[in-house]
Amino acid sequence: MITTVTNFKNRLLNENIFEDETFDLNDQTVSINRLMSGWIILKDCTFNCKTLEFKKLTDNNLTLKFQNCTFNCNISFSDCTFESLSFKNTKVLNSLEINNLELHDLVFSNDLDIEKPQLTSEFTIRKSNINFLLFEKLNHIQGKLLFLGNKFGEKNGASSFQNSTITNVLFGNNSFFNFTHFKRVTFKSTREYSKPRGSAFEFPGFYKTSFEKISFSQSNFKCKLQFENCDFLSTSWFEECNNINDSELRFVACKFEKYSLFDNSKFNRIEILHSKFKEKASFENFETNYFKIHQVTFAEAAYFDDLNKSNEKVIENWDRKTLRAIKRELVNTHNQIDYLRFKAYELNAYKKEKGKNWKDNLILFLNENSNYFGLDWTKGICFILKTSLMFYLLYLISFIIGIKDSSYLPQSCEEFLVIYIKFLNPVSFLKTPIEEAESYFFPLLFLNLSKIFVSYGIYQTIQAFRKFGVNGG
C-alpha cells in the first residue's frame, strides 16, 4: 500500500510513535517543515522515497528518534533547531545530509548486542552546532563521512566516534570543544575518493580543525590519513595504535599546545612537517617503518626512548635530517644509549649521500669498518687483525722479492705466527720482525703502514669500549 505524502505529513503532526511500518512515497522528495510534537519515535520502519527532507524546524523540545529503520532514500535536515536527533541500529541508508542545524545531541550508533550492519552511506554535516555528537559502533565500509564548518561540544558537551569503522573521512574547518574520542576506530579509504577533482582536500583527512582533548588511541589506520593546519589545544593521544603494515599518518603545519603521546604505537609511515610541539612529546616504544621529521620545533622535551628497538634495520633508510632531529632530542633528554644508536644511523645515512669529497668518504668508511661509528668493539679487533695480516703478507712478499731468496720465508706455521705477532706490535720500533728487512724500502713501508693502521684500530676499539662513558667517549 502506497502512503500518500499528505497522509504521512498529517500523521507526523498528530502521532508520536510509529512502529513496524513501511512508507512508500512514490519515489519522490518529501519535505517536512512543521512538527508540533515534543517526541516522535519511528521504530522498525521502512522508508521508500527519493529524499526525505526536514526544513526549518524550530522546536527546542523536539526529539526525533529513528530505531531499527531502513532508509531506501536520502535524508536531509537543513536550517533546523531542536533538541535531539537519533538514529539507532540503522539497517540501510543511502545518505544523510545535515546543514545548519542547532542540536543538543546527534546520535548515530548501534547497540552492543546486535551485529553492526554494513553501511555504504554518504554522510555530510555542514555549518552545524551540536553539543553532544555520538557516532559510535558503526561499520561504515563505503561512501564518505564529510564534516565541514561545524562546532561540536561548545556547551560542555563531547564527541565520540569510538569502536567504529569509518571510510573516506574528511573534517575541515571544524571546532571540537571538550573531549573527543576516536578510540578504537578503523580508518579506511577507497580509490574513488582518494583525490576528488577540484577539491582542496584529500580523503581521508583533517584540515583546519581544532581539537580540545583528543584521543585516537588503539585506532587502526588502514590508509593514509593527513592532518593539515590542525590545532591540538590540549592533550592528544595516539597511543597503542597497532598497524605496522599499511598505516600512514601525516601531520603538516600542525600545532600541539599541550602533551602529545604516541607511546607504544606501530605505524607503517609517519611524517611530521612544519609543525610545533609547545609542550612535551613522547614517542616511547614507538615503532615505524618510515619516519620523517622536517622543520619541526620541540619547545620542550621530546622522548624517543626505545624507538624502533626491535625494528632497527629500517632506520638506515630514514632521512638524515630526521635522524639528526631525533638524536638532538635524545641528547636533551639525557638518553645516552639511544643517542649513540642514532648518531651511528645519522653517519651511516650521510655516508650514502652523494657529492662528498674523498676525505669525508674515507673517514666514514674507516669509522664504519673499524668500530661501526663507536658502537661495536668487535669490529675494531677484526679491523686490527685484517689490516695487519694484509700488510704482513705484503711485508714478506716484498722482502723476498727484494732479496731474491725465499729461504727467509717462515719455514713453519709457528714461525709464521711468531713473526706475525712481532709485526702486530705497534710499539716495536727498535727491532723489526725480520732484521734484514729494514734495509729495503717496501718491506719497511708496509711495516710502518701496518703500525699506523693497527694503532688506529686500537684507538677505535678503545672508543667503542667507552661508548657508555661521558658523551660516548
C-alpha positions in Angstrom: 0.0 0.0 0.0 1.4 3.4 -1.0 1.3 6.1 1.7 0.4 9.5 0.3 2.7 12.4 1.2 -0.2 14.3 2.8 -1.2 11.4 4.9 2.4 10.9 6.0 2.7 14.5 7.0 -0.6 14.6 8.9 0.5 11.5 10.9 3.8 13.1 11.8 1.9 16.2 13.1 -0.6 14.2 15.2 1.1 10.9 16.2 4.2 10.3 18.4 5.0 6.6 17.9 5.3 4.7 14.6 6.3 1.0 14.7 6.9 -1.7 12.1 5.5 0.4 9.2 6.5 0.8 5.5 6.1 4.2 4.0 6.0 4.0 0.2 6.1 7.6 -1.0 6.2 7.2 -4.8 10.0 7.7 -5.2 9.5 11.5 -4.7 11.0 14.1 -2.4 9.0 14.6 0.7 9.5 17.9 2.5 8.6 18.3 6.2 8.7 21.8 7.6 6.4 21.8 10.6 6.4 19.4 13.5 4.4 20.1 16.7 5.1 17.1 18.9 7.8 17.0 21.5 8.7 13.3 20.9 8.5 11.4 17.7 9.7 7.8 17.6 9.9 5.7 14.5 10.8 2.0 15.2 11.3 -0.8 12.7 10.1 1.4 9.9 11.0 1.4 6.2 11.1 4.5 4.0 10.8 4.2 0.2 11.2 7.6 -1.5 13.8 9.7 -3.2 14.5 12.2 -0.4 13.1 12.8 3.0 13.6 16.5 3.8 13.2 18.2 7.2 13.4 22.0 6.7 13.3 25.0 9.1 12.0 23.1 12.1 12.3 25.2 15.2 11.2 23.5 18.5 13.7 23.3 21.4 11.7 20.4 22.9 11.6 18.3 19.8 13.2 14.8 19.9 13.2 12.8 16.7 14.3 9.2 17.0 14.7 6.5 14.4 15.3 3.0 15.6 16.0 -0.2 13.6 14.9 1.6 10.4 15.6 1.0 6.8 16.0 4.1 4.6 15.9 3.3 0.9 16.3 7.1 0.3 18.3 10.1 1.2 17.6 12.0 4.4 18.2 15.8 4.7 18.0 18.2 7.6 18.5 21.9 7.0 18.1 25.2 8.9 16.6 23.4 11.9 16.8 23.9 15.7 15.6 21.2 18.1 16.7 19.1 21.0 17.7 15.7 19.7 18.1 13.6 16.6 18.9 9.9 16.9 19.5 7.0 14.5 19.9 3.7 16.3 20.6 0.4 14.6 20.1 1.8 11.1 19.9 -1.1 8.6 20.2 0.7 5.3 20.8 4.4 4.5 21.6 6.0 1.1 22.7 9.3 2.6 22.3 11.6 5.5 22.9 15.4 4.9 22.7 17.9 7.7 23.1 21.6 7.0 22.9 24.5 9.5 21.4 22.6 12.5 21.3 23.6 16.2 21.1 20.4 18.2 21.7 19.4 21.8 22.6 15.9 20.7 23.0 14.0 17.5 23.3 10.2 17.8 24.1 7.7 15.0 25.0 4.4 16.6 24.4 0.7 17.1 23.6 -1.2 20.3 26.3 -3.6 21.6 24.1 -6.7 21.4 23.5 -6.5 17.6 25.7 -7.3 14.6 26.7 -4.0 13.1 25.1 -3.5 9.6 27.5 -2.7 6.7 26.7 0.8 5.6 27.6 2.3 2.3 26.2 5.7 3.1 27.2 9.3 2.3 27.3 11.4 5.5 27.5 15.2 5.2 27.3 17.6 8.2 27.9 21.3 7.5 27.8 24.5 9.4 26.0 23.0 12.4 26.3 23.5 16.1 25.9 20.2 18.0 26.6 19.9 21.7 26.8 16.1 22.0 27.9 14.1 19.0 27.8 10.4 19.1 28.9 8.4 16.0 29.7 5.0 17.6 29.8 1.3 16.9 29.4 1.8 13.1 30.5 -0.4 10.3 30.8 2.2 7.5 32.6 0.3 4.7 31.9 2.6 1.7 30.8 6.1 0.9 32.1 9.1 2.8 31.9 11.0 6.1 32.1 14.7 5.4 32.2 17.2 8.2 32.7 20.9 7.2 32.5 24.1 9.3 30.9 22.7 12.4 31.1 23.3 16.1 30.8 20.3 18.5 30.6 20.3 22.3 30.7 24.1 22.8 28.5 24.0 25.9 30.4 21.4 27.9 29.4 18.6 25.5 31.5 15.9 24.0 32.1 14.0 20.7 32.7 10.3 20.2 33.4 8.0 17.2 34.6 5.1 19.3 34.5 1.4 18.2 33.7 2.1 14.6 34.9 1.5 11.1 34.6 4.7 9.0 35.6 5.2 5.4 36.7 8.3 3.5 36.6 10.8 6.4 37.1 14.5 5.7 36.9 17.0 8.5 37.5 20.6 7.5 37.2 23.9 9.5 35.6 22.2 12.5 36.0 23.0 16.2 35.8 20.2 18.7 35.3 21.6 22.2 35.8 19.4 25.3 36.9 15.7 24.9 36.7 14.0 21.5 37.1 10.2 21.2 38.3 8.4 18.1 39.4 5.5 20.2 39.4 2.0 18.6 38.4 3.4 15.2 39.4 1.8 12.0 40.0 4.4 9.3 39.7 3.3 5.7 39.7 4.9 2.2 38.5 3.8 -1.2 40.1 4.7 -4.5 37.2 6.8 -5.9 37.6 9.3 -3.0 41.4 9.4 -2.9 41.8 12.6 -4.9 38.4 14.1 -5.8 38.5 16.5 -8.7 38.5 20.2 -7.9 38.9 19.5 -4.1 41.4 21.4 -2.0 41.5 18.4 0.3 42.4 14.8 0.1 40.4 11.9 1.5 40.8 10.9 4.2 42.0 13.8 6.4 41.5 16.5 9.0 42.0 20.1 7.7 42.0 23.4 9.7 40.3 21.6 12.5 40.9 22.4 16.2 40.6 19.8 19.0 40.4 20.2 22.7 41.4 16.9 24.3 41.5 14.3 21.6 42.2 10.5 21.6 43.0 8.3 18.7 44.4 5.6 20.9 44.1 1.9 19.8 42.9 3.0 16.4 43.8 1.3 13.2 44.7 3.5 10.2 44.3 1.3 7.1 45.0 4.2 4.9 46.9 7.5 4.6 45.4 10.0 7.0 46.5 13.6 6.9 46.3 16.3 9.5 46.9 19.7 7.9 46.8 23.1 9.7 45.2 21.4 12.8 45.4 22.7 16.3 45.6 20.3 19.2 44.7 22.6 22.1 45.2 20.2 25.0 46.5 16.7 25.5 46.4 14.5 22.4 46.7 10.7 22.4 47.9 8.5 19.6 48.9 5.6 21.9 48.7 1.8 21.2 47.8 2.1 17.6 49.0 -1.2 16.0 49.2 -1.4 12.3 52.8 -1.7 11.0 51.8 -2.8 7.5 49.7 -0.2 5.8 49.0 2.7 8.2 50.3 6.2 7.3 49.9 9.4 9.3 51.0 12.8 8.0 51.0 16.0 10.1 51.5 19.2 8.1 51.7 22.7 9.8 50.0 21.4 12.9 50.3 22.9 16.4 50.3 20.8 19.6 49.7 23.1 22.5 49.9 20.5 25.3 51.2 17.0 25.8 51.2 14.7 22.7 51.6 11.0 23.3 52.4 8.4 20.6 53.7 5.7 23.0 53.6 2.0 22.2 52.2 2.6 18.7 53.2 0.9 15.4 52.8 2.7 12.1 54.0 1.8 8.6 54.8 5.5 7.9 54.6 8.7 9.8 55.6 12.2 8.7 55.6 15.4 10.8 56.3 18.5 8.7 56.5 22.2 9.6 54.8 21.6 13.0 55.3 22.8 16.5 55.1 20.9 19.8 54.8 23.5 22.6 55.0 21.0 25.5 56.4 17.5 25.9 56.0 14.9 23.2 56.5 11.3 23.8 57.4 8.5 21.3 58.5 5.9 23.8 58.5 2.3 22.5 57.3 3.7 19.2 57.8 1.6 16.0 57.5 2.6 12.4 59.0 1.5 9.1 59.5 5.1 7.9 59.7 8.3 10.0 60.2 11.8 8.6 60.6 14.9 10.7 61.2 18.2 8.8 61.2 21.7 10.2 59.6 20.7 13.5 60.0 22.6 16.7 60.0 20.8 20.1 59.8 23.6 22.6 60.2 21.2 25.5 61.5 17.7 25.7 60.6 15.0 23.1 61.1 11.4 24.3 62.2 8.9 21.8 63.3 6.1 24.2 63.5 2.7 22.6 62.3 4.0 19.3 62.3 1.1 16.8 64.2 -1.1 19.3 63.0 -4.3 17.7 63.0 -3.0 14.1 66.4 -1.3 13.7 67.2 -2.2 10.1 64.6 0.1 8.5 66.1 3.1 10.3 69.0 3.1 7.8 66.5 4.2 5.1 65.3 7.2 7.0 66.1 10.8 6.1 69.3 12.2 7.7 67.5 15.3 8.9 65.0 13.1 10.8 67.8 11.1 12.4 69.6 14.3 13.4 66.4 15.7 14.9 65.8 12.5 16.9 69.4 12.5 18.0 69.2 16.1 19.2 66.2 15.3 21.4 67.8 12.2 22.8 70.7 14.4 23.9 68.2 16.8 25.5 66.6 14.0 27.5 70.0 12.5 28.5 69.3 9.2 26.8 72.9 8.3 26.1 72.3 4.7 24.8 69.7 5.6 22.2 71.7 8.8 21.3 74.7 6.6 20.3 72.4 4.4 18.1 71.1 7.4 16.3 74.5 9.1 16.0 75.6 5.9 14.1 72.4 5.9 12.0 73.0 9.6 11.0 76.6 9.0 10.0 75.6 5.9 8.0 72.9 8.0 6.2 75.4 10.7 5.5 77.8 8.0 4.1 75.2 7.1 1.5 74.7 10.6 0.2 76.5 11.7 -2.9 78.6 14.8 -3.5 81.0 14.4 -0.6 84.8 14.9 -1.0 87.1 11.8 -0.9 88.4 12.8 2.5 84.9 12.5 4.1 84.2 9.3 2.3 87.5 7.8 3.6 86.8 8.8 7.2 83.3 7.5 7.1 84.5 4.2 5.5 87.2 3.7 8.2 84.8 4.6 11.0 82.2 2.2 9.9 84.6 -0.7 9.4 86.7 -0.1 12.5 84.0 0.1 15.2 80.7 0.9 13.4 80.7 4.6 14.5 81.7 3.8 18.0 79.2 1.0 18.7 81.0 -2.3 18.1 84.3 -3.1 19.6 84.5 -6.5 17.8 84.8 -4.6 14.6 87.9 -2.9 16.0 89.5 -6.3 16.8 88.7 -7.6 13.3 90.0 -4.4 11.7 93.3 -4.8 13.5 93.7 -8.4 12.5 92.6 -8.0 8.9 94.8 -4.9 8.1 97.8 -6.2 10.0 97.6 -9.6 8.2 97.3 -7.9 4.8 100.4 -5.7 5.5 102.3 -8.7 7.0 101.8 -10.7 3.8 102.9 -7.7 1.7 105.9 -7.3 4.0 107.0 -10.9 3.5 106.4 -10.9 -0.3 108.2 -7.6 -0.9 111.2 -8.7 1.2 111.5 -12.0 -0.6 111.3 -10.2 -4.0 113.8 -7.6 -2.8 116.5 -10.2 -1.8 115.5 -12.8 -4.4 115.8 -15.5 -1.7 112.9 -17.5 -0.5 114.8 -19.1 2.3 113.9 -16.2 4.6 110.2 -17.2 4.4 108.9 -18.7 7.6 109.5 -22.4 7.5 106.7 -23.5 9.8 103.3 -22.3 11.0 104.7 -21.5 14.4 107.5 -19.3 12.9 104.9 -17.6 10.7 102.8 -16.7 13.7 105.7 -15.6 15.9 106.9 -13.2 13.2 103.3 -12.0 12.7 102.9 -11.3 16.4 106.1 -9.3 16.4 104.8 -7.5 13.3 101.5 -6.8 15.0 103.1 -4.9 17.9 102.8 -1.2 17.0 105.5 0.0 19.5 108.3 -2.3 18.4 110.3 0.5 16.8 113.8 -0.7 17.9 113.8 -4.0 16.2 111.9 -5.2 13.0 110.4 -8.7 12.9 113.0 -9.7 10.2 116.1 -7.7 10.9 117.4 -7.7 7.3 114.1 -6.3 6.0 114.8 -2.8 7.4 117.3 -2.3 4.6 114.6 -2.5 1.9 112.1 0.2 1.1 108.9 -1.7 0.5 109.1 -4.0 3.5 109.8 -1.1 5.7 107.0 0.9 4.2 104.5 -1.9 4.8 105.7 -2.3 8.3 105.2 1.3 9.2 101.8 1.5 7.4 100.7 -1.5 9.5 101.8 0.2 12.7 99.6 3.2 11.7 96.5 1.1 10.9 97.0 -1.1 14.0 97.3 1.9 16.2 94.2 3.4 14.7 92.3 0.1 15.2 93.4 0.0 18.8 92.1 3.6 19.3 88.8 2.8 17.7 88.4 -0.4 19.8 89.0 1.7 23.0 86.5 4.2 21.8 83.9 1.5 21.3 84.6 0.2 24.8 84.0 3.7 26.2 80.7 4.2 24.4 78.7 4.4 27.6 81.1 7.0 29.1 80.5 10.7 29.1 79.4 11.8 25.6 80.1 8.4 24.3 83.8 8.6 24.9 
